[in-house]
Amino acid sequence: MKSQNRISSSNFKEMFLEGISSSEDKLFMSKMVDQIQLSARYHEKRFSGFLDPRQQNLLYGRLTNLSDIAFDFWGGYDEAERRMVSFFPDYMESDTSQFPIAALQITGQGIEKLSHRDFLGAILGLGIKREKIGDIIVNHPICYCFCSDDIKEYILTSFAKVGSISISVSEKPVADICLPEKKYKIINSTVASLRLDAVISSGLGESRSKVLSYIQSEKVNVNWETVKSPSFNVKQGDVISVRGHGRMVLEQIGGVTRKGRISIMIKRYI
């Protein structure tokens, strides 16, 4: 049976959702299946809202098993964290310029006092759904916000204050947005094993007992999934985030030293 016929079949959604236990994940994936089937039926590109990295990872694993339907992720710039996904027949070409994404520039006297959380809270306070908002990049004295094209006019006309600070919002061509480079430091270390607590301890420069408290209080994510076990084995390329302490990537796993320890290189964002 051809893949396209399978995509159009009544039980495709059931097959696509197989093995997913969370009701929230099922609802999300069910919506994605609807877009996939509409793309196949009408031979057109379909777009999601902005997805967080966890949703992207969950979806990517299923999409790689499909043929006839292609897909692409884009958030307005190469290193975007929150991205839309487009579905389209595989005879069409990928084109990021077709994504319905707008870039807004926010300025105002005193905004250097504001954080990412302040901007996001004020925007959502307008009644806008989270899926309509992509990355918000605070680069004082300017803040950039990527949003769904269909709500840009509402933001342009309604977004006038963040807290007590008056702001101005204008649209900028996505390609013209000048973004700051992400800052990071490289940490070369050795660990007795690739246990999660050992790697985080090296990355943060904190004791294993301190790191254990972060894990037990569910502050640690690996590839955007909460991990509760300190003995969880980390792999090269894994993204580790510790709430309140930022994010790091296990960039490289090297050889074993004479003392039997494993050489690792961590990229920690600062």
N, C-alpha and C positions, 0 to 999 in steps of 0.2 A: 504493500500500500504506500502510495506517495505520501511524503511528509505533509504536503499542503492539504491533502484530503484528511490526514490524521488531525491536523490543526483545526480543520472545520468540523470534525466529528463531535458528537454530543458528549462523549466521554473524555475528550482531550483535557478538559479542566481537571477532571478527577485524576487523570494520570499525571498531570503537571504538579498537582498539589500532594501527590503521594509522599508519605513520610514526614510531612509537616504537621507538627502537633499543636503549636501555638495558634489560638484562635485569631490573634492579631496578625500573625504571619499569613495565615490562610486567607484572611480578608484582603490583605495587601496583594498576595499572589493571585488571588481571584480577579482583582481589578486589572492586573497585568495581563492575565490570560484574555480578558475581554478585549484589550487593546491589540494583542497579538492576532486574535481571530478577526477583528475588524480590519486590520492591515491586510491580512490574507484575503478576506472576502472582497474588499473594495480596491485592492491593489494600490494602496496609498500609504504614506508615512503617518504614523500615529505617535504621539508623545505623551510621556507621563508627566507628573509634577516632579518637583525636586525630591530626590531620594537621599537618605543618609547613607553612609558607607556600609552599614550593616545590611540595609535593604539591597544595595547594589551587589554585595557579595552573595546574598541569598539568591537573587535573581540570576546573576551571572552563571552560577553553577548549573542552573536549569536550561538557560538559553544556549549554552555551548553544545547541547545535545540535539538542537533543532537544525534542520536544513530548510531551504527555500525561503525562510524568513531570516533576514539579517537584523543586526541591532548595533547601536552605538550609544556611548555615554558622553555627555558634555555638560559642563556647568558654567560656561562663559570664558574659561581660561584653562590652560593645561593642567594646573595643579589643584583644580577645584575639588573640594571635599564633597559638597552636596551637588549632585548632578541629575539631570534628566536622562531618561533613556528613550531612544526612538526605535520603533520597529518598522521594517519596510521589506518588501519583496527583494530577494537577493539580486535581481537584475537591475535594481536601482543603485546609485552611488551614494556613499555616505557624504554628507555635507553639513558641517557644524553651523554654517551660516543660516540654515533653515530652522534651527532650534528656536522656539518662541521665547527667547531670553532677552530681557532688557537690562541695561546697566544704569544705575542711578548714582549720582554724586551728591553727597550731603556735606554741606559746609555750615559754618556758623560760629559766632564768637563764643568761646568757652567750651567748644565740644571736645577740647583736649582733656577735659575732666571726665568724659564719658567712656564707658567700656563697651565691648561687644554685647554684653548682656543688656545694657541700657538701650542700645539701638534696637536690638531684637525685641525686647519687651515692649517698646513704644510702637513698633511696627505691628506686632501681633495685637496690641491694644486697639488698633484700628478695626479689628474684627477680621483680619486676614488669616487664612489658614497657613499652617507651617509649610505645607507642601508647595505653596506659592513663592516661598522665599528661599533663595540659594545662599551662597556664601555672603557674609557681611565682613568686610575687611576694614579694620580701623587703622588708618595710616595718617595720624594727626599731622596737619590740621584738616584732613579730608577723610571722609568715610565713604566706602563704595558698597553698594548693595546690588546684588544680582537678583532679579525677580522674574516671575512669569510675565510675559508680555501683556497678558490680558488684564493685569491689575496695576500696570505702571501708571496709567492716568489717574487712578484713584489715589495712589501714593503721592503722585506729583501735586495733586490738588488738596489732599487732606493731611499730609504729613508735615506739620509745622513746628512741632515741639518734641523734645526729648526731655522729660522731666520739666524743669523750669527754664530750659535753654531753648531759645528760638533758633530754628534751622532753616536753610534753603535747600531745596532739592531740584536737581536738573538731570535730564537724561543725557548720557554720553554714548557714542558708538562703542559697542562692546570691544571692538578691536583697538580702540584708542585708550582704553583704561591702562594706566601705568601702575603696576602693582609692586609692592616692596618684596624683595627676596626673603624667603623664610630663613631665619637664622637658626643655626644648629652648631653643636660641637661634637667632635668625634671622640669617643672614649674607647681606648684599647685596653682590654683587661683579660683576665683568665678566670674561669669558673671550674668548680669541681664537677659540675654536671650542667645540663641545659634546663634545669628546673626553673620554673617561672620566678620563684623567690630569689634564686641566685642571680639571674640575669637582671632583675629589677634592682637588686642590691648594688650590683656593679654600675648600673646606669644612673642611679640616684646618689650613689655614694653613702647609702644608709645601711644600718645593720639588718640582718635577716629577720630579727625579731620585730623590728619596726615595719619592715615590708610585710611580714605575716599579718600584722594588724590591718594593713590596707586591704589585703586579699580577703581576710575574714569579714571585713565590713563592706565587701562587695564594691570596692572602689577601683578594681582593676579589670580592664577589658583587654582581650587579645583579639585583634582583627574585629573590633567592635562587638565582641561577644563577652559577657561577664564570665570570668573564670574564678571559681571559688577554691580551687585546689592549688596549694603552693608547689606541689610536685608535678604540675602540668608541664610537659616538655615543649619548649619553644623551638620553632624552626626558623631557619634563615629567611628573612623577608617579613617575618611577623611584625605587626604594628602593635605596640603595647602602650596603653594609656593608663595613667594613674590619676584619678580625680584629685585636682588640687596641685598636681605635680607635673602636668604636661604629658607629652608623648615622646616615645622613642621607637626606633626601628632596629631590630637585630640585623644589622647590615651584612655581616659576614661571620661565618663560623670557620675558624682556621684549624690548624693541626693541634696535636697533643704535645704538651711540654714534657721535659724530662721527669718532672714531678707528677705527671699524669693528669695535669689540668688542661682544659680546653681553651684555646685562644679565641676570643670573640672581639668583634668591632661593633660598637653601638653608635647610632646616630641619634643624638638627643636634641629635640627642638627646644629653643630657649626664647 
